[in-house]
Amino acid sequence: MITEFDGSRINDVMSIWLETTITAHSFIKEQYWQNNYDIVKNEYLPISKTYVYEEDGMIKAFISVIDDSFIGALFVLKKHQGQGIGKNLLDHCKALYAQLELCVYSENEQAVRFYKNNGFTIISEQPNEDSGVMEYTMSWSKI
């Protein structure tokens, strides 16, 4: 079930973020993600509208949208990937927002493929502002 995140289980969400981001971005040193943990928890999540996918009392995934248009995070626990959970979260946001944009590391081929398969197109490529690693900006629109 998808619900709006109320902040009460922030440690569960942050655990998903840390575990999954390290695995998905093996081309970036793990220390980089550990150093950004508090920034994500204390700065990005509070300004985002976050939706969680919960089943049997367990949060399995989440998506965060900033400024009603930018997907800042979409993470599904590794053992639950490939079950349609990420697509369900993305579809939930597509129903709520007319246009969505995101940035994804170009080396994260699985994520790039996922977003392309879900109607997103690459609109630019640039180095990530913080890590310096190349990323794509991708966009989707109802129109």
C-alpha positions as a Markdown table, in Angstrom:
| # | Residue | x | y | z |
|---|---|---|---|---|
| 1 | Met | 0.0 | 0.0 | 0.0 |
| 2 | Ile | 1.3 | 3.5 | -0.9 |
| 3 | Thr | 0.8 | 6.2 | 1.7 |
| 4 | Glu | 2.2 | 9.7 | 2.3 |
| 5 | Phe | 5.2 | 9.5 | 4.7 |
| 6 | Asp | 4.5 | 11.2 | 8.0 |
| 7 | Gly | 8.1 | 11.1 | 9.2 |
| 8 | Ser | 7.5 | 8.7 | 12.1 |
| 9 | Arg | 9.7 | 6.0 | 10.6 |
| 10 | Ile | 12.5 | 8.1 | 9.3 |
| 11 | Asn | 15.1 | 5.5 | 10.3 |
| 12 | Asp | 13.4 | 2.9 | 8.2 |
| 13 | Val | 13.4 | 5.2 | 5.2 |
| 14 | Met | 17.0 | 6.3 | 5.7 |
| 15 | Ser | 18.1 | 2.6 | 6.1 |
| 16 | Ile | 16.5 | 1.9 | 2.7 |
| 17 | Trp | 18.2 | 5.0 | 1.2 |
| 18 | Leu | 21.7 | 4.1 | 2.5 |
| 19 | Glu | 21.6 | 0.4 | 1.7 |
| 20 | Thr | 20.1 | 0.8 | -1.7 |
| 21 | Thr | 22.1 | 3.9 | -2.8 |
| 22 | Ile | 25.4 | 2.2 | -1.9 |
| 23 | Thr | 24.4 | -0.9 | -3.9 |
| 24 | Ala | 23.0 | 1.0 | -6.9 |
| 25 | His | 26.0 | 3.4 | -7.1 |
| 26 | Ser | 29.0 | 1.1 | -6.7 |
| 27 | Phe | 30.9 | 3.5 | -9.0 |
| 28 | Ile | 30.9 | 6.1 | -6.1 |
| 29 | Lys | 32.8 | 5.4 | -2.9 |
| 30 | Glu | 30.6 | 4.2 | 0.0 |
| 31 | Gln | 32.0 | 7.0 | 2.2 |
| 32 | Tyr | 30.4 | 9.6 | -0.1 |
| 33 | Trp | 27.0 | 8.2 | 0.8 |
| 34 | Gln | 27.7 | 7.9 | 4.4 |
| 35 | Asn | 28.9 | 11.5 | 4.5 |
| 36 | Asn | 25.6 | 12.6 | 2.9 |
| 37 | Tyr | 23.3 | 10.6 | 5.2 |
| 38 | Asp | 22.6 | 13.6 | 7.6 |
| 39 | Ile | 22.0 | 16.0 | 4.7 |
| 40 | Val | 19.4 | 13.6 | 3.1 |
| 41 | Lys | 17.7 | 13.0 | 6.5 |
| 42 | Asn | 17.7 | 16.6 | 7.8 |
| 43 | Glu | 17.6 | 18.7 | 4.7 |
| 44 | Tyr | 16.2 | 16.8 | 1.7 |
| 45 | Leu | 13.5 | 14.6 | 3.2 |
| 46 | Pro | 11.9 | 17.5 | 5.2 |
| 47 | Ile | 11.4 | 19.6 | 2.0 |
| 48 | Ser | 10.1 | 16.7 | 0.0 |
| 49 | Lys | 6.7 | 15.1 | -0.3 |
| 50 | Thr | 7.5 | 11.4 | 0.3 |
| 51 | Tyr | 5.4 | 8.4 | -0.4 |
| 52 | Val | 6.2 | 4.9 | 1.1 |
| 53 | Tyr | 5.3 | 1.5 | -0.2 |
| 54 | Glu | 4.4 | -0.6 | 2.9 |
| 55 | Glu | 3.4 | -4.2 | 3.1 |
| 56 | Asp | 2.9 | -6.3 | 6.2 |
| 57 | Gly | 4.1 | -3.4 | 8.4 |
| 58 | Met | 7.4 | -3.1 | 6.5 |
| 59 | Ile | 8.4 | -0.2 | 4.4 |
| 60 | Lys | 9.9 | -1.7 | 1.2 |
| 61 | Ala | 10.4 | 1.4 | -0.8 |
| 62 | Phe | 9.9 | 5.2 | -1.1 |
| 63 | Ile | 9.8 | 8.0 | -3.5 |
| 64 | Ser | 10.4 | 11.7 | -2.7 |
| 65 | Val | 9.2 | 14.7 | -4.8 |
| 66 | Ile | 10.6 | 18.2 | -4.3 |
| 67 | Asp | 8.6 | 21.3 | -5.5 |
| 68 | Asp | 5.8 | 19.2 | -6.9 |
| 69 | Ser | 8.0 | 18.2 | -9.9 |
| 70 | Phe | 11.4 | 16.8 | -9.1 |
| 71 | Ile | 11.9 | 13.2 | -8.0 |
| 72 | Gly | 14.8 | 13.5 | -5.6 |
| 73 | Ala | 14.7 | 9.8 | -4.6 |
| 74 | Leu | 13.2 | 6.5 | -5.6 |
| 75 | Phe | 14.6 | 3.5 | -3.8 |
| 76 | Val | 13.3 | -0.1 | -3.4 |
| 77 | Leu | 15.0 | -2.5 | -1.1 |
| 78 | Lys | 17.1 | -4.9 | -3.2 |
| 79 | Lys | 15.2 | -8.0 | -2.2 |
| 80 | His | 12.0 | -6.4 | -3.3 |
| 81 | Gln | 13.2 | -5.1 | -6.6 |
| 82 | Gly | 11.7 | -6.5 | -9.8 |
| 83 | Gln | 8.2 | -6.8 | -8.2 |
| 84 | Gly | 6.7 | -3.7 | -9.7 |
| 85 | Ile | 7.0 | -1.6 | -6.5 |
| 86 | Gly | 9.1 | 1.1 | -8.0 |
| 87 | Lys | 6.7 | 1.3 | -11.0 |
| 88 | Asn | 3.7 | 1.6 | -8.6 |
| 89 | Leu | 5.4 | 4.4 | -6.7 |
| 90 | Leu | 6.2 | 6.2 | -10.0 |
| 91 | Asp | 2.7 | 5.7 | -11.3 |
| 92 | His | 1.3 | 7.1 | -8.1 |
| 93 | Cys | 3.3 | 10.3 | -8.6 |
| 94 | Lys | 2.4 | 10.4 | -12.3 |
| 95 | Ala | -1.3 | 10.5 | -11.2 |
| 96 | Leu | -0.5 | 13.4 | -8.8 |
| 97 | Tyr | 1.8 | 15.6 | -10.9 |
| 98 | Ala | 1.5 | 16.8 | -14.5 |
| 99 | Gln | 5.3 | 16.8 | -15.1 |
| 100 | Leu | 8.2 | 15.1 | -13.4 |
| 101 | Glu | 11.9 | 15.5 | -13.7 |
| 102 | Leu | 14.8 | 13.6 | -12.1 |
| 103 | Cys | 18.6 | 13.2 | -12.3 |
| 104 | Val | 20.1 | 9.7 | -12.6 |
| 105 | Tyr | 23.7 | 8.7 | -12.8 |
| 106 | Ser | 24.5 | 7.6 | -16.4 |
| 107 | Glu | 26.5 | 4.6 | -15.1 |
| 108 | Asn | 23.3 | 3.4 | -13.3 |
| 109 | Glu | 22.1 | 1.6 | -16.4 |
| 110 | Gln | 19.4 | -0.3 | -14.7 |
| 111 | Ala | 17.8 | 2.9 | -13.4 |
| 112 | Val | 18.2 | 4.7 | -16.7 |
| 113 | Arg | 16.4 | 1.7 | -18.4 |
| 114 | Phe | 13.7 | 1.7 | -15.8 |
| 115 | Tyr | 12.9 | 5.4 | -16.3 |
| 116 | Lys | 13.0 | 5.1 | -20.1 |
| 117 | Asn | 10.6 | 2.1 | -19.8 |
| 118 | Asn | 8.3 | 4.3 | -17.8 |
| 119 | Gly | 8.1 | 7.2 | -20.2 |
| 120 | Phe | 11.0 | 9.4 | -19.2 |
| 121 | Thr | 13.3 | 10.9 | -21.8 |
| 122 | Ile | 16.9 | 12.2 | -21.4 |
| 123 | Ile | 16.9 | 15.9 | -21.8 |
| 124 | Ser | 20.5 | 16.6 | -20.8 |
| 125 | Glu | 23.8 | 15.2 | -19.5 |
| 126 | Gln | 26.0 | 16.9 | -17.0 |
| 127 | Pro | 28.4 | 16.2 | -14.1 |
| 128 | Asn | 26.5 | 15.9 | -10.8 |
| 129 | Glu | 27.0 | 19.1 | -8.8 |
| 130 | Asp | 28.2 | 17.3 | -5.6 |
| 131 | Ser | 29.9 | 14.0 | -6.8 |
| 132 | Gly | 31.2 | 15.2 | -10.2 |
| 133 | Val | 30.0 | 11.9 | -11.7 |
| 134 | Met | 28.1 | 12.2 | -15.0 |
| 135 | Glu | 24.3 | 12.1 | -14.8 |
| 136 | Tyr | 21.3 | 12.5 | -17.0 |
| 137 | Thr | 18.4 | 14.8 | -16.4 |
| 138 | Met | 15.3 | 13.0 | -17.5 |
| 139 | Ser | 11.7 | 14.3 | -17.9 |
| 140 | Trp | 8.2 | 13.0 | -18.2 |
| 141 | Ser | 5.0 | 14.9 | -18.9 |
| 142 | Lys | 1.3 | 13.9 | -19.1 |
| 143 | Ile | 1.0 | 16.1 | -22.2 |
